[in-house]
Amino acid sequence: MKAAKRITVLVCSLLLLVGTITFLIPTSRYLVWQLVESEHFRYDKPASYWIKALHDPDPDVRREAAFALGTFDPGFHEAVLPLCQALKDEEPLVRLNAALALFKLAPEVQEALPDLIAALEESDIAYVRFNCTLAFSKMGAQAEPAVPALIKALTQQNNRVPLMGFARSVREQAACTLGRIGPRAKAAIPALCVAMKDAEGGMRSCASQALGEIGPDAQVAVPLLVEALHDETHDVRLKAAEALRRIDPQGKMRTGQ
């Protein structure tokens, strides 16, 4: 009996010790949390921790949280609205990481469309605007409500500079994104035709590609695309030829038939 009692006391002591360690050590505590709540982890912490951390007083913690949430699989809806709020954070790097996270979580971020559109139009950080256009690109036709903002982005002076790490400007990416939206972006055809005459080869290339992806609705651009077949930039010539195949596959508009 005494031996059994000692074993019981020993087991209880071990359980108490394990419980104490689990409570005191965050990694262990979060592991138990994961098992109970079936949460996914990033950097030894569950998703709910990172969502809550977006409201931490420390901007570095908020910045880290926004980045971490972008590493979850697309379709992680619980993070979308909190990240939309983070797009308005007073700390620039938090806003940047929030835009990056929403891009990574796309295309399943439709509820973020209004906030991403506002950030594209209003953000003073070029990389935020760029990540917004990338998110719209991944969303494709579902990003149709962003078309007016993307058209506006084509002409804004602060969108002209190519971004380090991308070798492309915000306005060039905006043009490519309009192409990814496809026929639903036909309202952008006049602006893309203007972009076909731009001084920058990268802009002409992206505009050519976008017009081709919009398809037959862009018939008005055929003369410009034919002219672009002789462009000084090789990529423009390639994109113009591909666009003509998409818009006028039989060549009727080029031959007058």
C-alpha positions, 0 to 999 in steps of 0.5 A: 500500500505504501509503495502504491501511495508513493507511486501515486504521489510521484505521478502527481508530482510529475504531472504538476511539474509538467503542468508548471513547465507548460505554463511557464514556457511559452513554446510548451504552452502554445503547443498545448494550445495548438493541440486543443484548438487545432491551430496552425503555428508559425515561428512557434506561435499559433495563428491567434497569437499573431492576430492578437499581436497586430494590436500590440503597443510595440510597433516591432511586434505588430510588424512581425505579426503582419509578416507572420500572418502572410506565411499562412496558407491562402484562404486563412480568412481569420487574418484578412480583416485584422490585416486590413486594419493593419493597412492603416497602422501608424507605423510604415513597416506594419502597413508594408507587411500587412499589404505583403501578407494580403498579397500572399494570402490572395486570391481568397481575400475578397473582403479586403478589396475596399481596403486594398483599393484605398491603400493603392490610391492613398498610401505614401509607400510605393511598395504598399501600392505595388503589393496591392496591385499584386494582390489584385493580380492574383485575384484576377476577374474577382478584382474588377472593383479595383479597375478604376483605381488601377487606371488611375495608378497608370498616370500617377507620377509617384508610380513611375519609379521602378522598385528595387527588387522588382525592376518594375514600377507600380504603374507597369504592374498596374497595367499587367494587373489589368490584363490579369483581370481580363475582359472585365477590365475593358474600361481600361482600354483607352488608358492602356492605348495611351500607355502604348505610346509611353516613353518607357519600354516597360510600360509599353510592354505591360500595356501590350500584354494587358490589351491582349489579355482583355481580348477582342474587346480591345479591337480599337488597339489593333493599329497601335499593336501593329505599329508596336511590332516594329518597336525598338524594344524586343519585349514590346514586339513580342507582347504586341504580336501575342496581343494581336493573336488574342484580339484578332486571331484571324488577322481580319482587322489587320488586312481589312477583310 
